[in-house]
Amino acid sequence: MALLIKGGTVVTAETTTRADVLCEGDTVVAVGPDLDAPAGCEVVDAGGAYVMPGGIDPHTHMQLPFMGTVASEDFYTGTAAGLAGGTTMIIDFVIPAPQQQLMDAWRQWREWSEKACADYSFHVAVTWWDETVHRDMGTLVHEHGVNSFKHFMAYKNAIMADDEILANSFSRALELGAIPTVHAENGELVFRLQQKIKDMGITGPEGHPLSRPPEVEGEAAHRAIRIAQVLGTPLYIVHNSCKEALEAITAARANGQRVFGEVLAGHLLIDDSVYRHPDFDFAAAHVMSPPFRGKEHQEALWKGLQSGNLQTTATDHCCFCAPQKAAGKDDFTKIPNGTGGVEDRMAVLWHHGVGAGRLTMNEFVAVTSTNAAKIFNIHPRKGTIAVGSDADIVVWDPAATKTISAKTHHQNVDFNIFEGMTVTGLPAVTISAGVVKYRDGTLTAERGSGRHVERPAFAPVFDALQKTADRLRPTAVDRGGKAAAE
């Protein structure tokens, strides 16, 4: 089937142009003014609207087994909620348990993900190390299209990667042309602070941010950056929440290092006062790691996006309902970490970014779609509207408005961190693989219609890094010894 998006203004990360977009099957085949509709073509009227690449959320956790429970959002409900918000692709995480074979975990997550109704891909976490992990990393890159590996520097006695694991995995990733990513929090310090805070008699959600102050995030970000610098690898740091982490990234980039930073919509808009709310359920619903921070950090993060030192926006969408959060009623360290947002990311960033003058429309497209596609090496298949690109498109109505609420969202969770926020600028139509899956409030996403997207290794940054390594390669000094005499 052909589909013609007619009468809109096409907005990419680079250009803004009045044009129609013609799709055949799952591919864009023409972009230009006054395109003719083929016989039997479905026409989407985009008059008065912007036509943009569908959003890419590079950080979600659907159906995640974590802290003794399983996230309430599965791959169908989560990708459906994303489509309702203009997001047409997620990159989720395969997280092996300690000592679990990477390939066994991979097969389990791929089975869970088959119900997705939008495109998806996976980062794979390295939570331990031996030769089988080394081998499986190669299998994942060469045979399954994985080009990024995740490392948790937090969660001691569970999935935390120490410096030895980081060095081994970063080195292997460099060989394979895959980008290392890190959750930057000093797990040892968090563990000690958790015990200290509880010993002080603080057991409620307010203890969560106290046990994970900005300094533990800044230290871990700086350490990961230095390890990557020594080993010559690129680095992607997820969910930066504070000035300290941003400053480490900014300094590294100013020094020419290939470091990329992600920020969550929630960290841009919600402050740490939520943890002192008198209602336990409300406060616990905001428990995630890193936690929400003081307002001064939010302003710094916006500036990080504006300056280009943070390149991507995500959600870390990981939903737990009130009965699950209640597991930590008397001990904040047992509250499952995670919040939602995959449905609302695009709208809140448009409203508070473009609408407030913090971002241009083109910058909005870059930070919600294009930059993720480039960093994870699926551009221009994803992240733009051009001939040959996937027909993953959102028709954006800049005048539409709504008030966000858990009562009306499509996310499978009983709480919304943006509850009561009124936003202007919403998706009118979301198109995934050339098929209209959301239109004017009606979701028609078919279970299992999403595709697994393989991401090629050796993004362009690796060529630059190899040339740099060759140019700076150290040499031995010939001092006329045995070798010279022979």
N, C-alpha and C positions, 0 to 999 in steps of 0.2 A: 504494500500500500504506500502511496505517496501522501505526503502531508505538506501543506504550504502555510507558512506563518506570514501573514500579509499585513502590511501597513504600519509596522513598528519601527523602532529605532534600535539598531543592533549595537550593543555595547560590549566590547571586549576589554581586556586589560590595556590595549594599545589605542583603540579607535572608537569613535562614536559616529555611526552612519545610518541615515535613513535607508532601509533595505528590507526586502522580503527574503525569506529563507525557505528553500525547498529541500525536503528530505525524501529519500526513497529507501524503504526498508529502515535500517538502523543508522544510515549515513546521511550527512549533509552533502547535497550534490550541486547546489547553486546558492549564491548569496548575491543579491543585486536588486536594483529598483524594478518595480513593475513586472515581476516574473509571472509567466502564464501558468495557470493551474492545469496539470495534465488531466485527462479524462478520469473521472472517478476519484479525484484527489480530495482528501479532507482538508478543509480550509479553517485555519485558526485566525480570527480577527485580532490583530495586535495594535489596532489604532489607539493612539494615546498612551501606549505602553512601551516599555523597554524589553528588548529580547536579548537575553544574556545566557552564557554557558551555565548549565546546571551546577549547583554547588557541590563541592567535594569536601566532605568532613574527614580529615585525615586521622581522627582519633576517636574511636567509639569502642564500646565493650558490650556487645549484644550477647545475652545468654551466658554471661561470665560466671563460672563457679568461683566464689570469693568469700572468705571469712565465714565459712560454714553455711552459706546459702547460695542461691543462684539469682543473678540479675533478672528482674521481672520482664524485661524487654527481650524478645527473641528476634531472630533475623528477619522474620516477616513483619512483625509489628513495628520494629525499629526502622526498617527501610521504608515502610509505608508512611510512618510519621515524617521521615525525612522528605519524602516526595511531597507531602502536604505543605512542607516549608520551603520547597524549592531546591532541596538537596537530592542529586541524582546518583551520587556514589559515596560510599563510605570506605575507609580503610580501617579494619578492625584488627584485633590482636589474637594470635595463637599464643597461649601462655602455658607452657609445660609445667607441671608440678616438679619439685626438686627430684632429680634422678629419673624423671620420665623421659623416654626417648622423644626427640623433637618430631620425628615422623609419626609416632603414635598420636601425639597431640594434634599434629596437622590433620590427620585423617578424621579425628573426632570433630574438630572445628569445621572442616569441610562438609561433614555430614550435617551438622547443625545449620550451616549456612545455605543449604540447598533450598530452603523455603524463602529466601530473600526475594523481594519484588523490585529491587533496584540493583545496579551494579555494585560490586564489592571486591575488595582485595584484602590482603593480610600482611601486617608486620608479624614477625615471629620473635618471641622473647627467648633470650638465652638466660636461664636461671641457674645453671650449673655448668660444669665443664669436664669433659674427658674426650677421648678420641672419637667416640660416637657422635658427640655434638659437632665436632670439627667436620666429620663426614656428612652428617645430616644437613649442615648448613650448605654444603656443596650441592647436595641433592635438591634442596629447596630452591636454590638459585637456578641450577641448570635445568631442572625438570618441571618446576612448578611456578616459575615466574615471581619468586619472592626476591625483592631487592632492598630490603631493610630489615634490621634486627634490633629488637628492643632490649634495654637493660634497665632494670629497676635498681636504683642505688639505695632504695628504702626497703622496708618490710623485712627487718632482721629476723632470722630463724624461719624464714619462709622462702621468698623468691628473690632476696637481695643478692645482687652481683657485687662481689668485692673487687678490689683493684686487679687482682690476678685474673679473674674472669673477664673483666673489662679489657685488659691488655690482650688476652688470648682471643677473645671474640672480635675486638676491633681489628686485630691483625688479620684474622681469617676473613672478615668482611672486606677488607681492603684487597686481599687476593682475589676475591670473588666479584668485586665491583658492586658491592652492596653497601648501603649507608648505615652506619650505626646510629641508633637513637637512644636517648636516655631519659628516664624519669629522675630528675636531679633533686634528691634530698639525702642528707647524710643519715643513713639508717642507724648507725651506732648512736649518734647524738639524739635522734628521735626516740630511740629505745630508752636511753637514760633519762631523757626529759619526761617521757610518759610515766616512768616509775616515780620520778621526783614530784610531778604534779599530783599523782594519786596519793603519795605519802603526805602531801599537804592537805588531803581531804577533799580535793577537787575531783569529782568523778563524772560530772555532767558534760554535755557537749562543749561547754566553754573551755574545757581542758584541751580539746583537740587543737585549736590554733596555738595555745600556749606551748604545746609539746612539739610544734613544727614551725618555729619562728622563721622569719625571712633569712636569717643568717645560715640556717642549715641548708636551705635551698641554694643560696649564693655560693656557699663553700663547695657543694657538690657540682654545681654548674661549672665553677672555675676548675675544679679537679678534672672533670670529664673533658673540658676544653684542652687542658694541658696534656692529658693522656693522648687525646686525638692529635694534638700538635706534634708531640714527640714521635708518634707512630706514622704520621703523615696521612691520616684519614680525614674525610669530611665528618661532620657531626650535626645531628638534628636533635635539638633539645625540646621536649614536649612541655606543654602547659606551664609556661613561665608565668609566675604569679606575682613577682616582686621586683623592686628596683635592683636589688642585689644581683639577681640572675640576669636581668637585662643589662646591667652594667658590665658583667663578665662577657656577655655575648657582644656587646657594642665594642668593648676594648679589643676582643679577638678579631672582629671583622675589620676594625680600624687598622689592625696589624696585618691584614691580608689573609687571615685564616678563613677557611671555608666552613663557617658555622652558620646554621639556620635555626631560627627560633619560632615557636608556635605559642599562641596565646588563646585562652578559652574565652568565649563570649561572657561567661559568668564572671571571670576574673576582671573583665573590663567594666562590669556594671554593678556588682554586688560587693558590699563591704563586710567586715568582720563583726559588725554589731549583731548580725543574725544569730551568732552563737550565744549571746546573752539574753535571747528572748525567753520570757518566763515559761512558755509552753515547750515541753521536752520534744514533742513530735516536730514542731516547727524548727527548733534548733538542730535536732538530729538530722532532719531532712537535708540540711546544708552541709553535713559532714562529708568532706571529700579531701583528697590530698593532691597537691598542696591546698591548704584551706583558703577561704576568701580572706582578703587582706584589708588594711586600712585604706582610706580614700586616696592618700598620697600615692600609693602604688598603682591604683587604677589610672590616674592621670599620666603617670610615667609609662604605663603599658600602651596607652593610646599614642603617646609620642613615639614609642618604639615602632608601632605600625606605620605612623606617618613618615618616620625617617627611613624606613626600610630595614631596620635592624631586627624587627620581627616580621616574618614573611607570610605566615599562615594563621588562620583562625580555625578553631575546632570546638568540640564540646566535651570530650571525655565522657560521652553519654554512657552512663552506667547506673541503671535505675534499681532502687530498692524501696519497697513500700513500707508504710509505717510499722506493720507487725515485724518486718525484717529489721528495721532500724532499732526496734525495741529490744533487740538482743543485747544492746549496750545501755540499757536503762540505768544500771548501777555502775557502769564502767565504760567510759567513752572510748577506750581502745578496742571495744568489741562491737562498736557501731559500724556496720558495713559502710565502707567508703564509696561514695558515688552520688552523682546528681544527673538529671536529664538535660535536654536542650537541643537535640538534633532537629526538632521541628521548628524551633524558634531562633536558631542562630542567625539565619539570613535576615529575618525581619528586625531583630533587635540591633544588628550591626548596621542595617540600612538606616533605621530611625536615628540611632545615636551616633552613627558614623557619617553617612551622607547627609542626613537631615540636619545634623548639628554642625556641618562644615569640617568635621574631623577627617573625612575621606572624600575624595572625588568618586564619581560613579566608576571610573576605570580602576581606581585603587580598590574599590569595593570588590570588583570582579577579580582583581589580582589576589586579594587576601582571602576570598571565599572559594576560589576555584583554581585560577591559572597557576599561581605559585606552587600549590601542592602538586599539580600535574607536572610542572617542570622539575621540582625537586625529586619526585618519585618516578620520573622518566616515562610518563605517559602522555606528554604533550608533543604534538598537537592533536593526538587522538582525543584527549580530554582537555578541558579547561579553556576552550575557545570555540568560536563559531566560524568555521572555514570549510571549504570544499574538502571532503575526505575525513572530516572530523566525525566523531560519534554524534548522533542526533540526540544529545542530552541537553535540553534547553529549558529555561524558565522564562515565561512571559510575565514581566513584573509590572504591576500596577502601582505607580508611585503615589496615587491618591487614596488607595484603599486603606482602611483603618480597622483595627480590632483591639480588644482588650484581652490579653493573654490570661488563660485560666485552666486549671486542671480539669474543670468541669466540661470544657469544650475541646481540649487538645486531643490529638490522636495517639499520643505516647501512652504506653501501658504502665503508668505509674500514677499514684494517688496524690502527687504533689508537683507543683511547677515552681522552680526557683524565680521565675519572672512573673509570678502571680500578681494580677492587677495592673500590670504595665500596659499602657495604651501605646500602640505603635502605628505609624503611618508608613505605608510601603509594604506590599504583600504580593506573593505569587498569585497570579490569576489562573495560569495554566502551567503545569509541569509535564514535560515530555521526556520520556526515558526510552532510549533505543528506538526513537521514531514513533512511539506510541504515547498518546495522551493518557496520563495516569492520574492526574488531578486537574479539575477544572471548576472554578467558581465555588469552592467549598465541598465538592463531591470527589471522593477518592475512589478510583476504580483500579486499584493495583492488584494484579493477579499473583497469588502465592506461587513462588518458584520461577517467576519470569525474570528475575535478576540474573546477571551473568558474572562469573568469576573473571576478574581482569588480571591477566598476567602482566607483570611490569619488568621490562628488560633490565639486565644489569648494565653497569658501566654507563651511567648518566654522563653527560659531557664534563662534569666537574672532575671525573676521574682522569681524563686525558690531561687536564691542566695540572692535577696533582702529580701525575707520573712525570710530566716534563719538568716540574719543579724539583722532584726528587732526583731526576737525572742530572739536572743543572747543579744541584747542591751536594751531589754524592761525594762523600769523603774519600780521600786517597791516602795510601800509606806513604811514608817517607823512605826513600831509598838512601840508606846511609853507607852504601858500599860494602855490605857484609858478604856472606857466603854466596847469595844469589848473584851479586854483582861480579864476584870473582869467577864464577862459572861462566 
